[in-house]
Amino acid sequence: MKRIIFCTFLKKQSEGQDFQFYPGELGEKIYNQISKKAWEKWIAKQTILINEKKLNMFNLEDRKKIEEHMKLFLFEK
């Protein structure tokens, strides 16, 4: 059964994610407020950022940069 949420990114009712992709409180917020479609848009944007900025996801500082971009993209657009 599909889980329908109000997506704060799309500003409308949409299908929610099947499970929490991201850990912690931020992951909970994403699970409850960001739809599958919005999450797919973020994944595409994340790929572009990683490639353009030559980020290494094994590097803690680079992961923090991506997390900040994610917060801005999903919640402050």
Secondary structure, 3 states (H helix, E strand, C coil): CCCEEEECCCCEEEEECCCCCCCHHHHHHHHHHCEHHHHHHHHHHHHHHHHHCCCCCCCHHHHHHHHHHHHHHHHCC
